[in-house]
Amino acid sequence: MPDAPYVRFQGPVRHPRGHFPGVFALTNELARQGRLTEEQHRFWRAANDWHDAGGPHPTDVDPEVYDRENRNAVASA
Protein backbone atom coordinates (compact mmCIF):
# COMPACT_ATOMS: atom_id res chain seq x y z
CA MET A 1 0.00 0.00 0.00
CA PRO A 2 1.43 3.41 -0.90
CA ASP A 3 2.25 5.85 1.87
CA ALA A 4 -0.74 8.02 2.68
CA PRO A 5 -1.08 10.82 5.22
CA TYR A 6 -4.49 9.52 6.31
CA VAL A 7 -7.18 6.93 5.72
CA ARG A 8 -10.60 8.23 4.72
CA PHE A 9 -13.73 6.22 5.41
CA GLN A 10 -16.61 7.12 3.14
CA GLY A 11 -20.00 5.90 1.99
CA PRO A 12 -20.30 3.71 -1.13
CA VAL A 13 -22.95 5.91 -2.80
CA ARG A 14 -22.21 9.27 -4.39
CA HIS A 15 -23.83 12.39 -2.96
CA PRO A 16 -25.98 14.28 -5.49
CA ARG A 17 -23.09 16.76 -5.83
CA GLY A 18 -20.86 13.91 -7.05
CA HIS A 19 -18.60 13.12 -4.08
CA PHE A 20 -18.64 10.17 -1.72
CA PRO A 21 -19.67 11.47 1.74
CA GLY A 22 -17.31 10.79 4.60
CA VAL A 23 -18.06 9.54 8.10
CA PHE A 24 -18.87 12.97 9.49
CA ALA A 25 -21.31 13.79 6.69
CA LEU A 26 -22.99 10.40 7.01
CA THR A 27 -23.40 10.45 10.78
CA ASN A 28 -24.34 14.13 10.89
CA GLU A 29 -27.12 13.43 8.39
CA LEU A 30 -28.40 10.49 10.45
CA ALA A 31 -28.47 12.76 13.51
CA ARG A 32 -30.25 15.55 11.61
CA GLN A 33 -32.87 13.05 10.44
CA GLY A 34 -33.42 11.81 14.01
CA ARG A 35 -32.40 8.28 13.02
CA LEU A 36 -30.00 7.65 15.91
CA THR A 37 -31.01 5.94 19.13
CA GLU A 38 -30.50 7.95 22.30
CA GLU A 39 -27.28 6.05 23.02
CA GLN A 40 -26.02 6.53 19.45
CA HIS A 41 -26.86 10.23 19.62
CA ARG A 42 -24.84 10.64 22.84
CA PHE A 43 -21.89 8.80 21.25
CA TRP A 44 -22.15 10.89 18.05
CA ARG A 45 -22.34 14.16 20.00
CA ALA A 46 -19.38 13.23 22.23
CA ALA A 47 -17.28 12.17 19.22
CA ASN A 48 -18.05 15.38 17.32
CA ASP A 49 -17.31 17.49 20.41
CA TRP A 50 -13.99 15.66 20.92
CA HIS A 51 -13.02 16.16 17.30
CA ASP A 52 -14.04 19.83 17.32
CA ALA A 53 -11.89 20.44 20.41
CA GLY A 54 -8.90 18.63 18.92
CA GLY A 55 -8.25 20.75 15.87
CA PRO A 56 -9.48 23.40 13.51
CA HIS A 57 -12.53 23.01 11.31
CA PRO A 58 -11.42 22.41 7.70
CA THR A 59 -12.97 25.70 6.56
CA ASP A 60 -10.90 27.58 9.17
CA VAL A 61 -7.78 26.34 7.38
CA ASP A 62 -9.09 26.66 3.81
CA PRO A 63 -12.39 28.51 3.35
CA GLU A 64 -12.81 26.94 -0.10
CA VAL A 65 -12.37 23.31 0.97
CA TYR A 66 -16.09 22.63 0.47
CA ASP A 67 -16.37 24.76 -2.68
CA ARG A 68 -19.01 23.12 -4.88
CA GLU A 69 -16.94 23.88 -7.99
CA ASN A 70 -13.89 22.03 -6.63
CA ARG A 71 -14.89 18.43 -7.25
CA ASN A 72 -11.53 17.16 -5.94
CA ALA A 73 -11.86 18.78 -2.52
CA VAL A 74 -12.09 16.37 0.38
CA ALA A 75 -11.80 17.42 3.98
CA SER A 76 -10.46 14.85 6.37
CA ALA A 77 -8.88 15.66 9.68
HTML snippet that shows the backbone in 3Dmol.js (N, CA, C, O; Angstrom):
<script src="https://3Dmol.org/build/3Dmol-min.js"></script>
<div id="view" style="width:600px;height:400px;position:relative"></div>
<script>
const pdb = `
ATOM      1  N   MET A   1       0.840  -1.172   0.000  1.00  0.00           N
ATOM      2  CA  MET A   1       0.000   0.000   0.000  1.00  0.00           C
ATOM      3  C   MET A   1       0.889   1.240   0.000  1.00  0.00           C
ATOM      4  O   MET A   1       1.834   1.324   0.785  1.00  0.00           O
ATOM      5  N   PRO A   2       0.595   2.203  -0.873  1.00  0.00           N
ATOM      6  CA  PRO A   2       1.425   3.412  -0.898  1.00  0.00           C
ATOM      7  C   PRO A   2       1.276   4.215   0.384  1.00  0.00           C
ATOM      8  O   PRO A   2       0.258   4.143   1.072  1.00  0.00           O
ATOM      9  N   ASP A   3       2.317   4.981   0.687  1.00  0.00           N
ATOM     10  CA  ASP A   3       2.249   5.852   1.866  1.00  0.00           C
ATOM     11  C   ASP A   3       1.128   6.858   1.689  1.00  0.00           C
ATOM     12  O   ASP A   3       0.980   7.450   0.620  1.00  0.00           O
ATOM     13  N   ALA A   4       0.351   7.049   2.722  1.00  0.00           N
ATOM     14  CA  ALA A   4      -0.740   8.015   2.682  1.00  0.00           C
ATOM     15  C   ALA A   4      -0.768   8.769   4.000  1.00  0.00           C
ATOM     16  O   ALA A   4      -0.524   8.174   5.050  1.00  0.00           O
ATOM     17  N   PRO A   5      -1.056  10.056   3.972  1.00  0.00           N
ATOM     18  CA  PRO A   5      -1.078  10.819   5.219  1.00  0.00           C
ATOM     19  C   PRO A   5      -2.279  10.494   6.097  1.00  0.00           C
ATOM     20  O   PRO A   5      -2.280  10.824   7.283  1.00  0.00           O
ATOM     21  N   TYR A   6      -3.299   9.854   5.537  1.00  0.00           N
ATOM     22  CA  TYR A   6      -4.486   9.521   6.307  1.00  0.00           C
ATOM     23  C   TYR A   6      -5.282   8.442   5.591  1.00  0.00           C
ATOM     24  O   TYR A   6      -5.040   8.143   4.422  1.00  0.00           O
ATOM     25  N   VAL A   7      -6.218   7.873   6.298  1.00  0.00           N
ATOM     26  CA  VAL A   7      -7.176   6.933   5.721  1.00  0.00           C
ATOM     27  C   VAL A   7      -8.542   7.595   5.817  1.00  0.00           C
ATOM     28  O   VAL A   7      -8.915   8.102   6.875  1.00  0.00           O
ATOM     29  N   ARG A   8      -9.279   7.594   4.736  1.00  0.00           N
ATOM     30  CA  ARG A   8     -10.602   8.234   4.718  1.00  0.00           C
ATOM     31  C   ARG A   8     -11.665   7.170   4.556  1.00  0.00           C
ATOM     32  O   ARG A   8     -11.650   6.409   3.588  1.00  0.00           O
ATOM     33  N   PHE A   9     -12.586   7.117   5.501  1.00  0.00           N
ATOM     34  CA  PHE A   9     -13.727   6.223   5.406  1.00  0.00           C
ATOM     35  C   PHE A   9     -14.871   7.010   4.791  1.00  0.00           C
ATOM     36  O   PHE A   9     -15.141   8.141   5.196  1.00  0.00           O
ATOM     37  N   GLN A  10     -15.536   6.422   3.826  1.00  0.00           N
ATOM     38  CA  GLN A  10     -16.606   7.120   3.135  1.00  0.00           C
ATOM     39  C   GLN A  10     -17.706   6.156   2.733  1.00  0.00           C
ATOM     40  O   GLN A  10     -17.503   4.942   2.703  1.00  0.00           O
ATOM     41  N   GLY A  11     -18.872   6.703   2.425  1.00  0.00           N
ATOM     42  CA  GLY A  11     -19.996   5.901   1.986  1.00  0.00           C
ATOM     43  C   GLY A  11     -19.776   5.375   0.573  1.00  0.00           C
ATOM     44  O   GLY A  11     -18.977   5.937  -0.175  1.00  0.00           O
ATOM     45  N   PRO A  12     -20.473   4.305   0.198  1.00  0.00           N
ATOM     46  CA  PRO A  12     -20.303   3.708  -1.130  1.00  0.00           C
ATOM     47  C   PRO A  12     -21.158   4.361  -2.218  1.00  0.00           C
ATOM     48  O   PRO A  12     -21.017   4.022  -3.393  1.00  0.00           O
ATOM     49  N   VAL A  13     -22.037   5.286  -1.847  1.00  0.00           N
ATOM     50  CA  VAL A  13     -22.953   5.907  -2.800  1.00  0.00           C
ATOM     51  C   VAL A  13     -22.613   7.386  -2.930  1.00  0.00           C
ATOM     52  O   VAL A  13     -22.436   8.083  -1.931  1.00  0.00           O
ATOM     53  N   ARG A  14     -22.525   7.852  -4.158  1.00  0.00           N
ATOM     54  CA  ARG A  14     -22.206   9.265  -4.387  1.00  0.00           C
ATOM     55  C   ARG A  14     -23.316  10.185  -3.892  1.00  0.00           C
ATOM     56  O   ARG A  14     -24.501   9.877  -4.021  1.00  0.00           O
ATOM     57  N   HIS A  15     -22.918  11.301  -3.331  1.00  0.00           N
ATOM     58  CA  HIS A  15     -23.826  12.387  -2.957  1.00  0.00           C
ATOM     59  C   HIS A  15     -24.337  12.998  -4.265  1.00  0.00           C
ATOM     60  O   HIS A  15     -23.659  12.888  -5.287  1.00  0.00           O
ATOM     61  N   PRO A  16     -25.505  13.635  -4.265  1.00  0.00           N
ATOM     62  CA  PRO A  16     -25.984  14.276  -5.493  1.00  0.00           C
ATOM     63  C   PRO A  16     -24.990  15.262  -6.117  1.00  0.00           C
ATOM     64  O   PRO A  16     -25.024  15.499  -7.325  1.00  0.00           O
ATOM     65  N   ARG A  17     -24.099  15.839  -5.287  1.00  0.00           N
ATOM     66  CA  ARG A  17     -23.086  16.757  -5.828  1.00  0.00           C
ATOM     67  C   ARG A  17     -21.903  16.015  -6.431  1.00  0.00           C
ATOM     68  O   ARG A  17     -20.993  16.650  -6.964  1.00  0.00           O
ATOM     69  N   GLY A  18     -21.892  14.689  -6.363  1.00  0.00           N
ATOM     70  CA  GLY A  18     -20.865  13.909  -7.052  1.00  0.00           C
ATOM     71  C   GLY A  18     -19.791  13.282  -6.191  1.00  0.00           C
ATOM     72  O   GLY A  18     -19.070  12.409  -6.674  1.00  0.00           O
ATOM     73  N   HIS A  19     -19.648  13.684  -4.937  1.00  0.00           N
ATOM     74  CA  HIS A  19     -18.596  13.125  -4.085  1.00  0.00           C
ATOM     75  C   HIS A  19     -19.150  11.972  -3.238  1.00  0.00           C
ATOM     76  O   HIS A  19     -20.363  11.788  -3.131  1.00  0.00           O
ATOM     77  N   PHE A  20     -18.256  11.222  -2.655  1.00  0.00           N
ATOM     78  CA  PHE A  20     -18.643  10.172  -1.715  1.00  0.00           C
ATOM     79  C   PHE A  20     -18.577  10.770  -0.313  1.00  0.00           C
ATOM     80  O   PHE A  20     -17.501  11.183   0.118  1.00  0.00           O
ATOM     81  N   PRO A  21     -19.695  10.830   0.414  1.00  0.00           N
ATOM     82  CA  PRO A  21     -19.675  11.466   1.737  1.00  0.00           C
ATOM     83  C   PRO A  21     -18.846  10.666   2.736  1.00  0.00           C
ATOM     84  O   PRO A  21     -18.863   9.435   2.749  1.00  0.00           O
ATOM     85  N   GLY A  22     -18.122  11.405   3.570  1.00  0.00           N
ATOM     86  CA  GLY A  22     -17.306  10.789   4.601  1.00  0.00           C
ATOM     87  C   GLY A  22     -18.107  10.486   5.853  1.00  0.00           C
ATOM     88  O   GLY A  22     -19.314  10.723   5.911  1.00  0.00           O
ATOM     89  N   VAL A  23     -17.423   9.964   6.845  1.00  0.00           N
ATOM     90  CA  VAL A  23     -18.060   9.538   8.098  1.00  0.00           C
ATOM     91  C   VAL A  23     -18.805  10.680   8.775  1.00  0.00           C
ATOM     92  O   VAL A  23     -19.923  10.490   9.253  1.00  0.00           O
ATOM     93  N   PHE A  24     -18.203  11.859   8.821  1.00  0.00           N
ATOM     94  CA  PHE A  24     -18.869  12.972   9.489  1.00  0.00           C
ATOM     95  C   PHE A  24     -20.152  13.354   8.760  1.00  0.00           C
ATOM     96  O   PHE A  24     -21.185  13.565   9.396  1.00  0.00           O
ATOM     97  N   ALA A  25     -20.099  13.443   7.447  1.00  0.00           N
ATOM     98  CA  ALA A  25     -21.306  13.790   6.686  1.00  0.00           C
ATOM     99  C   ALA A  25     -22.391  12.737   6.876  1.00  0.00           C
ATOM    100  O   ALA A  25     -23.565  13.072   7.032  1.00  0.00           O
ATOM    101  N   LEU A  26     -22.006  11.482   6.863  1.00  0.00           N
ATOM    102  CA  LEU A  26     -22.989  10.403   7.007  1.00  0.00           C
ATOM    103  C   LEU A  26     -23.642  10.405   8.387  1.00  0.00           C
ATOM    104  O   LEU A  26     -24.866  10.329   8.500  1.00  0.00           O
ATOM    105  N   THR A  27     -22.826  10.493   9.427  1.00  0.00           N
ATOM    106  CA  THR A  27     -23.399  10.446  10.778  1.00  0.00           C
ATOM    107  C   THR A  27     -24.135  11.738  11.120  1.00  0.00           C
ATOM    108  O   THR A  27     -25.150  11.707  11.816  1.00  0.00           O
ATOM    109  N   ASN A  28     -23.634  12.869  10.638  1.00  0.00           N
ATOM    110  CA  ASN A  28     -24.343  14.126  10.889  1.00  0.00           C
ATOM    111  C   ASN A  28     -25.719  14.093  10.234  1.00  0.00           C
ATOM    112  O   ASN A  28     -26.686  14.592  10.810  1.00  0.00           O
ATOM    113  N   GLU A  29     -25.820  13.522   9.060  1.00  0.00           N
ATOM    114  CA  GLU A  29     -27.118  13.426   8.389  1.00  0.00           C
ATOM    115  C   GLU A  29     -28.066  12.502   9.153  1.00  0.00           C
ATOM    116  O   GLU A  29     -29.249  12.812   9.293  1.00  0.00           O
ATOM    117  N   LEU A  30     -27.562  11.378   9.647  1.00  0.00           N
ATOM    118  CA  LEU A  30     -28.403  10.488  10.454  1.00  0.00           C
ATOM    119  C   LEU A  30     -28.923  11.217  11.697  1.00  0.00           C
ATOM    120  O   LEU A  30     -30.085  11.068  12.074  1.00  0.00           O
ATOM    121  N   ALA A  31     -28.052  11.999  12.323  1.00  0.00           N
ATOM    122  CA  ALA A  31     -28.473  12.756  13.511  1.00  0.00           C
ATOM    123  C   ALA A  31     -29.522  13.805  13.141  1.00  0.00           C
ATOM    124  O   ALA A  31     -30.527  13.952  13.836  1.00  0.00           O
ATOM    125  N   ARG A  32     -29.288  14.532  12.050  1.00  0.00           N
ATOM    126  CA  ARG A  32     -30.253  15.554  11.608  1.00  0.00           C
ATOM    127  C   ARG A  32     -31.622  14.943  11.318  1.00  0.00           C
ATOM    128  O   ARG A  32     -32.656  15.561  11.574  1.00  0.00           O
ATOM    129  N   GLN A  33     -31.616  13.730  10.784  1.00  0.00           N
ATOM    130  CA  GLN A  33     -32.867  13.052  10.439  1.00  0.00           C
ATOM    131  C   GLN A  33     -33.529  12.393  11.648  1.00  0.00           C
ATOM    132  O   GLN A  33     -34.631  11.856  11.532  1.00  0.00           O
ATOM    133  N   GLY A  34     -32.863  12.429  12.813  1.00  0.00           N
ATOM    134  CA  GLY A  34     -33.423  11.808  14.007  1.00  0.00           C
ATOM    135  C   GLY A  34     -33.410  10.289  13.942  1.00  0.00           C
ATOM    136  O   GLY A  34     -34.266   9.634  14.537  1.00  0.00           O
ATOM    137  N   ARG A  35     -32.444   9.725  13.222  1.00  0.00           N
ATOM    138  CA  ARG A  35     -32.402   8.275  13.018  1.00  0.00           C
ATOM    139  C   ARG A  35     -31.441   7.554  13.963  1.00  0.00           C
ATOM    140  O   ARG A  35     -31.203   6.356  13.808  1.00  0.00           O
ATOM    141  N   LEU A  36     -30.889   8.273  14.940  1.00  0.00           N
ATOM    142  CA  LEU A  36     -29.996   7.645  15.914  1.00  0.00           C
ATOM    143  C   LEU A  36     -30.778   7.339  17.187  1.00  0.00           C
ATOM    144  O   LEU A  36     -31.671   8.088  17.582  1.00  0.00           O
ATOM    145  N   THR A  37     -30.422   6.220  17.821  1.00  0.00           N
ATOM    146  CA  THR A  37     -31.006   5.944  19.130  1.00  0.00           C
ATOM    147  C   THR A  37     -30.444   6.968  20.113  1.00  0.00           C
ATOM    148  O   THR A  37     -29.509   7.699  19.785  1.00  0.00           O
ATOM    149  N   GLU A  38     -31.004   7.019  21.295  1.00  0.00           N
ATOM    150  CA  GLU A  38     -30.504   7.952  22.304  1.00  0.00           C
ATOM    151  C   GLU A  38     -29.031   7.683  22.610  1.00  0.00           C
ATOM    152  O   GLU A  38     -28.234   8.615  22.719  1.00  0.00           O
ATOM    153  N   GLU A  39     -28.676   6.411  22.746  1.00  0.00           N
ATOM    154  CA  GLU A  39     -27.280   6.051  23.024  1.00  0.00           C
ATOM    155  C   GLU A  39     -26.375   6.433  21.848  1.00  0.00           C
ATOM    156  O   GLU A  39     -25.290   6.974  22.059  1.00  0.00           O
ATOM    157  N   GLN A  40     -26.804   6.159  20.627  1.00  0.00           N
ATOM    158  CA  GLN A  40     -26.024   6.526  19.450  1.00  0.00           C
ATOM    159  C   GLN A  40     -25.869   8.037  19.353  1.00  0.00           C
ATOM    160  O   GLN A  40     -24.801   8.530  18.987  1.00  0.00           O
ATOM    161  N   HIS A  41     -26.921   8.772  19.676  1.00  0.00           N
ATOM    162  CA  HIS A  41     -26.858  10.228  19.617  1.00  0.00           C
ATOM    163  C   HIS A  41     -25.841  10.766  20.626  1.00  0.00           C
ATOM    164  O   HIS A  41     -25.080  11.678  20.305  1.00  0.00           O
ATOM    165  N   ARG A  42     -25.821  10.219  21.826  1.00  0.00           N
ATOM    166  CA  ARG A  42     -24.837  10.644  22.838  1.00  0.00           C
ATOM    167  C   ARG A  42     -23.420  10.363  22.344  1.00  0.00           C
ATOM    168  O   ARG A  42     -22.533  11.206  22.479  1.00  0.00           O
ATOM    169  N   PHE A  43     -23.208   9.167  21.767  1.00  0.00           N
ATOM    170  CA  PHE A  43     -21.893   8.801  21.253  1.00  0.00           C
ATOM    171  C   PHE A  43     -21.487   9.735  20.111  1.00  0.00           C
ATOM    172  O   PHE A  43     -20.355  10.215  20.075  1.00  0.00           O
ATOM    173  N   TRP A  44     -22.411   9.992  19.178  1.00  0.00           N
ATOM    174  CA  TRP A  44     -22.146  10.892  18.046  1.00  0.00           C
ATOM    175  C   TRP A  44     -21.785  12.287  18.548  1.00  0.00           C
ATOM    176  O   TRP A  44     -20.808  12.880  18.090  1.00  0.00           O
ATOM    177  N   ARG A  45     -22.582  12.818  19.498  1.00  0.00           N
ATOM    178  CA  ARG A  45     -22.344  14.159  20.003  1.00  0.00           C
ATOM    179  C   ARG A  45     -20.986  14.242  20.699  1.00  0.00           C
ATOM    180  O   ARG A  45     -20.240  15.200  20.494  1.00  0.00           O
ATOM    181  N   ALA A  46     -20.664  13.239  21.523  1.00  0.00           N
ATOM    182  CA  ALA A  46     -19.379  13.232  22.228  1.00  0.00           C
ATOM    183  C   ALA A  46     -18.214  13.144  21.244  1.00  0.00           C
ATOM    184  O   ALA A  46     -17.205  13.826  21.421  1.00  0.00           O
ATOM    185  N   ALA A  47     -18.341  12.317  20.218  1.00  0.00           N
ATOM    186  CA  ALA A  47     -17.276  12.172  19.221  1.00  0.00           C
ATOM    187  C   ALA A  47     -17.086  13.465  18.444  1.00  0.00           C
ATOM    188  O   ALA A  47     -15.951  13.887  18.218  1.00  0.00           O
ATOM    189  N   ASN A  48     -18.180  14.103  18.030  1.00  0.00           N
ATOM    190  CA  ASN A  48     -18.054  15.378  17.322  1.00  0.00           C
ATOM    191  C   ASN A  48     -17.443  16.453  18.216  1.00  0.00           C
ATOM    192  O   ASN A  48     -16.600  17.226  17.762  1.00  0.00           O
ATOM    193  N   ASP A  49     -17.858  16.510  19.476  1.00  0.00           N
ATOM    194  CA  ASP A  49     -17.306  17.491  20.407  1.00  0.00           C
ATOM    195  C   ASP A  49     -15.811  17.268  20.609  1.00  0.00           C
ATOM    196  O   ASP A  49     -15.034  18.222  20.633  1.00  0.00           O
ATOM    197  N   TRP A  50     -15.408  15.990  20.754  1.00  0.00           N
ATOM    198  CA  TRP A  50     -13.990  15.663  20.924  1.00  0.00           C
ATOM    199  C   TRP A  50     -13.201  16.105  19.702  1.00  0.00           C
ATOM    200  O   TRP A  50     -12.140  16.717  19.828  1.00  0.00           O
ATOM    201  N   HIS A  51     -13.719  15.797  18.524  1.00  0.00           N
ATOM    202  CA  HIS A  51     -13.022  16.160  17.296  1.00  0.00           C
ATOM    203  C   HIS A  51     -12.940  17.679  17.144  1.00  0.00           C
ATOM    204  O   HIS A  51     -11.892  18.210  16.777  1.00  0.00           O
ATOM    205  N   ASP A  52     -14.027  18.368  17.421  1.00  0.00           N
ATOM    206  CA  ASP A  52     -14.038  19.830  17.323  1.00  0.00           C
ATOM    207  C   ASP A  52     -13.009  20.470  18.257  1.00  0.00           C
ATOM    208  O   ASP A  52     -12.375  21.463  17.901  1.00  0.00           O
ATOM    209  N   ALA A  53     -12.846  19.901  19.444  1.00  0.00           N
ATOM    210  CA  ALA A  53     -11.892  20.443  20.412  1.00  0.00           C
ATOM    211  C   ALA A  53     -10.448  20.123  20.044  1.00  0.00           C
ATOM    212  O   ALA A  53      -9.527  20.798  20.504  1.00  0.00           O
ATOM    213  N   GLY A  54     -10.243  19.098  19.215  1.00  0.00           N
ATOM    214  CA  GLY A  54      -8.897  18.628  18.917  1.00  0.00           C
ATOM    215  C   GLY A  54      -8.198  19.305  17.760  1.00  0.00           C
ATOM    216  O   GLY A  54      -7.005  19.085  17.550  1.00  0.00           O
ATOM    217  N   GLY A  55      -8.900  20.111  17.015  1.00  0.00           N
ATOM    218  CA  GLY A  55      -8.245  20.746  15.874  1.00  0.00           C
ATOM    219  C   GLY A  55      -9.181  21.699  15.172  1.00  0.00           C
ATOM    220  O   GLY A  55     -10.361  21.787  15.512  1.00  0.00           O
ATOM    221  N   PRO A  56      -8.661  22.410  14.197  1.00  0.00           N
ATOM    222  CA  PRO A  56      -9.479  23.396  13.506  1.00  0.00           C
ATOM    223  C   PRO A  56     -10.493  22.744  12.564  1.00  0.00           C
ATOM    224  O   PRO A  56     -10.295  21.626  12.088  1.00  0.00           O
ATOM    225  N   HIS A  57     -11.563  23.459  12.312  1.00  0.00           N
ATOM    226  CA  HIS A  57     -12.532  23.011  11.311  1.00  0.00           C
ATOM    227  C   HIS A  57     -11.866  23.197   9.945  1.00  0.00           C
ATOM    228  O   HIS A  57     -11.155  24.182   9.746  1.00  0.00           O
ATOM    229  N   PRO A  58     -12.076  22.283   9.007  1.00  0.00           N
ATOM    230  CA  PRO A  58     -11.419  22.408   7.697  1.00  0.00           C
ATOM    231  C   PRO A  58     -11.604  23.779   7.036  1.00  0.00           C
ATOM    232  O   PRO A  58     -10.685  24.270   6.380  1.00  0.00           O
ATOM    233  N   THR A  59     -12.762  24.396   7.197  1.00  0.00           N
ATOM    234  CA  THR A  59     -12.971  25.702   6.565  1.00  0.00           C
ATOM    235  C   THR A  59     -12.198  26.819   7.259  1.00  0.00           C
ATOM    236  O   THR A  59     -12.008  27.888   6.679  1.00  0.00           O
ATOM    237  N   ASP A  60     -11.747  26.584   8.503  1.00  0.00           N
ATOM    238  CA  ASP A  60     -10.904  27.578   9.172  1.00  0.00           C
ATOM    239  C   ASP A  60      -9.508  27.590   8.550  1.00  0.00           C
ATOM    240  O   ASP A  60      -8.822  28.612   8.572  1.00  0.00           O
ATOM    241  N   VAL A  61      -9.099  26.466   8.005  1.00  0.00           N
ATOM    242  CA  VAL A  61      -7.779  26.345   7.382  1.00  0.00           C
ATOM    243  C   VAL A  61      -7.849  26.766   5.913  1.00  0.00           C
ATOM    244  O   VAL A  61      -6.970  27.469   5.416  1.00  0.00           O
ATOM    245  N   ASP A  62      -8.902  26.327   5.227  1.00  0.00           N
ATOM    246  CA  ASP A  62      -9.092  26.657   3.814  1.00  0.00           C
ATOM    247  C   ASP A  62     -10.576  26.922   3.572  1.00  0.00           C
ATOM    248  O   ASP A  62     -11.359  25.979   3.458  1.00  0.00           O
ATOM    249  N   PRO A  63     -10.969  28.181   3.493  1.00  0.00           N
ATOM    250  CA  PRO A  63     -12.385  28.511   3.346  1.00  0.00           C
ATOM    251  C   PRO A  63     -13.045  27.903   2.110  1.00  0.00           C
ATOM    252  O   PRO A  63     -14.271  27.812   2.048  1.00  0.00           O
ATOM    253  N   GLU A  64     -12.252  27.488   1.132  1.00  0.00           N
ATOM    254  CA  GLU A  64     -12.810  26.937  -0.097  1.00  0.00           C
ATOM    255  C   GLU A  64     -12.814  25.413  -0.141  1.00  0.00           C
ATOM    256  O   GLU A  64     -13.104  24.828  -1.184  1.00  0.00           O
ATOM    257  N   VAL A  65     -12.497  24.767   0.975  1.00  0.00           N
ATOM    258  CA  VAL A  65     -12.372  23.314   0.971  1.00  0.00           C
ATOM    259  C   VAL A  65     -13.674  22.623   0.558  1.00  0.00           C
ATOM    260  O   VAL A  65     -13.632  21.543  -0.031  1.00  0.00           O
ATOM    261  N   TYR A  66     -14.804  23.213   0.850  1.00  0.00           N
ATOM    262  CA  TYR A  66     -16.088  22.625   0.466  1.00  0.00           C
ATOM    263  C   TYR A  66     -16.710  23.332  -0.741  1.00  0.00           C
ATOM    264  O   TYR A  66     -17.912  23.217  -0.979  1.00  0.00           O
ATOM    265  N   ASP A  67     -15.894  24.058  -1.495  1.00  0.00           N
ATOM    266  CA  ASP A  67     -16.374  24.759  -2.679  1.00  0.00           C
ATOM    267  C   ASP A  67     -17.026  23.769  -3.642  1.00  0.00           C
ATOM    268  O   ASP A  67     -16.400  22.788  -4.044  1.00  0.00           O
ATOM    269  N   ARG A  68     -18.266  24.022  -4.008  1.00  0.00           N
ATOM    270  CA  ARG A  68     -19.014  23.115  -4.885  1.00  0.00           C
ATOM    271  C   ARG A  68     -18.373  22.965  -6.257  1.00  0.00           C
ATOM    272  O   ARG A  68     -18.589  21.960  -6.934  1.00  0.00           O
ATOM    273  N   GLU A  69     -17.590  23.950  -6.673  1.00  0.00           N
ATOM    274  CA  GLU A  69     -16.935  23.882  -7.988  1.00  0.00           C
ATOM    275  C   GLU A  69     -15.678  23.017  -7.950  1.00  0.00           C
ATOM    276  O   GLU A  69     -15.231  22.533  -8.990  1.00  0.00           O
ATOM    277  N   ASN A  70     -15.106  22.818  -6.765  1.00  0.00           N
ATOM    278  CA  ASN A  70     -13.893  22.034  -6.626  1.00  0.00           C
ATOM    279  C   ASN A  70     -14.262  20.582  -6.362  1.00  0.00           C
ATOM    280  O   ASN A  70     -14.387  20.179  -5.206  1.00  0.00           O
ATOM    281  N   ARG A  71     -14.433  19.814  -7.382  1.00  0.00           N
ATOM    282  CA  ARG A  71     -14.885  18.428  -7.254  1.00  0.00           C
ATOM    283  C   ARG A  71     -13.836  17.521  -6.616  1.00  0.00           C
ATOM    284  O   ARG A  71     -14.158  16.409  -6.199  1.00  0.00           O
ATOM    285  N   ASN A  72     -12.596  17.976  -6.532  1.00  0.00           N
ATOM    286  CA  ASN A  72     -11.529  17.159  -5.936  1.00  0.00           C
ATOM    287  C   ASN A  72     -11.337  17.438  -4.453  1.00  0.00           C
ATOM    288  O   ASN A  72     -10.535  16.774  -3.796  1.00  0.00           O
ATOM    289  N   ALA A  73     -12.063  18.408  -3.922  1.00  0.00           N
ATOM    290  CA  ALA A  73     -11.859  18.780  -2.516  1.00  0.00           C
ATOM    291  C   ALA A  73     -12.451  17.736  -1.594  1.00  0.00           C
ATOM    292  O   ALA A  73     -13.608  17.343  -1.739  1.00  0.00           O
ATOM    293  N   VAL A  74     -11.654  17.295  -0.654  1.00  0.00           N
ATOM    294  CA  VAL A  74     -12.092  16.371   0.376  1.00  0.00           C
ATOM    295  C   VAL A  74     -11.482  16.841   1.681  1.00  0.00           C
ATOM    296  O   VAL A  74     -10.271  17.048   1.769  1.00  0.00           O
ATOM    297  N   ALA A  75     -12.311  17.007   2.686  1.00  0.00           N
ATOM    298  CA  ALA A  75     -11.796  17.419   3.981  1.00  0.00           C
ATOM    299  C   ALA A  75     -11.755  16.197   4.893  1.00  0.00           C
ATOM    300  O   ALA A  75     -12.753  15.499   5.072  1.00  0.00           O
ATOM    301  N   SER A  76     -10.615  15.964   5.446  1.00  0.00           N
ATOM    302  CA  SER A  76     -10.457  14.850   6.371  1.00  0.00           C
ATOM    303  C   SER A  76      -9.426  15.249   7.397  1.00  0.00           C
ATOM    304  O   SER A  76      -8.282  15.550   7.058  1.00  0.00           O
ATOM    305  N   ALA A  77      -9.823  15.251   8.631  1.00  0.00           N
ATOM    306  CA  ALA A  77      -8.885  15.655   9.676  1.00  0.00           C
ATOM    307  C   ALA A  77      -8.377  14.449  10.421  1.00  0.00           C
ATOM    308  O   ALA A  77      -7.572  14.587  11.342  1.00  0.00           O
TER     309      ALA A  77
END
`;
const viewer = $3Dmol.createViewer("view");
viewer.addModel(pdb, "pdb");
viewer.setStyle({}, {cartoon: {color: "spectrum"}});
viewer.zoomTo();
viewer.render();
</script>
